[in-house]
Amino acid sequence: MPDPYAASRAAGERIEALYGRPVAELAADAVPGSMRHALLNSFDALQYADHAVTFHAEQLHRLTHPDRAIESADVGHIADASRRLTHAVSVRDSHAQVLGAVLNSLVRVPDVTSPASAAPQAPAVAPAAPSEPARSR
């Protein structure tokens, strides 16, 4: 079975790479209304959706376990669990798509507070090759 939390795990790793800090630390000082706050709210929604998929998949598995006798009254419960799982997967995929698009549009910028990054960097120039004298023919 594939990792049910792959989408939120990858998003969390990407957020941490962008900001250079753990998600929990970023959430602790996120300012409401800021881009980081919105990004972390979207990440929370994706995590919640991942949990919902797992929950509904486990519920459907319990209802349809091979050792369990299925009676006519169970058919409605199985159909409902299938519908809920389908909905949870759709919600999770939607959150993953939107958050993935936002994360793909962001790039990490150097920390402007550190002294090394505050100083302007001169472009790297290749050393000049000695010129050869023109040969006569």
N, C-alpha and C positions, 0 to 999 in steps of 0.2 A: 504494500500500500504506500503511495507517495506521502511525503511529509505534509500533513494537513495545515501546518503553520508556515510553509515555505514562503508564501507571499508576504506575510507580515514580518517574518524573520529577515528576508532580503531587504524589505523597505527599512526596517530598523537599522540594519547594517549600513545602508546607504545614507541614512540621516546622520548616523554617528560619524561616518566618513566625511560628510559635508561639513559638519560643525566641529569635528575633532573632539567630541565629548560624548559620554553615554546619554542615551535618551532620557533616563530618569533625571539626570543632572540638568539637561536642557529643559525638561518640563518644569523643574522646580522654580526656575526664574523666567519662564516665558511670560511675556507681557500680552494680556488680552488685546486682540485686534491686530497683533503683529503677524507677519508672515510665518514666523516660527511657531506661534501659537496655533495658527490655522493648519500648518503642516502636521503638528503633533496631534491635533484633534482628528485630522484625517487618518493618521496612523493608528490612533486609538479605535476609530471606527473599523478599520481594517482588522485589527486584532480581535475586536468583538465579533466581527463577521466570521473570522476563522474559527473562533470558539463555537459559534452557532452551527457552522457546518459540521464540526466534530460531534457536537451534542446530538444533532438530528440524525447523523449517520449512525451513531451508536444506538439511538432509540430505534431506528429502522432495523438495525441488525438484531436487537433484542426481540423485536416483534416477529422477525422472520428466521430466527435461529432454527437450524435443522432439527434439533432435539425437541423443539416446542411444537405442540399440536395446535394448528391454526383452525379456529372455529369461525363460523359465519359472522359472528359479532366482531371478530378481529379484522375483517376485510376493510371496514371503514377506517379503523385505526391505522392500518398499513397504508391505505391510500392517503390519509391525512399526513402521516409521517413522510411519505414520498413527496407530497406536495410541499411540505415545510422544508425538506432537504433541498429540493429543487430551487425554492425561493432563496434559501440561505446561500446556496452556491452562486446564484445570480447576483445577489447583493455583494458577496465577497469578491466576485470577479469584477464587478463595477467599481468597487472601492479600490481594488488593486490596479485597475486600468487607469483611473484618474490619478491616484497617488504616484503610480509609476511614471505617468506623463509629466507630472509636476517635478518629480525628482530628476527625471532625465533632462529637464530644462534648466536645472540649477547646477552651478559649478562652485567649487570651493575657492574662495579668494584668500590670499595670504593674510595672516594676522597683522594688522597695521599697528598694533600696540607693541610688538616686539622690536627691539632696536635693529636687529638684522634685516627685517623686512621693511623698516621705515627708511633706511638709506636707499637712495636710488641705485639700481644696479646698472652697471655699464654693460652694453651688449658684448657678448663674447665675439672676439675677432680672431680669425685664423692668422697665424704668423705669415708674413709675406714671404713668398718663395724668392730666392735670389734669381734675378733675371739673367738669362744666358745671352752672351753676345751673339749678334747675328753672324751667321757663317756666310762666307762668300763662296760662290760656285765657280 
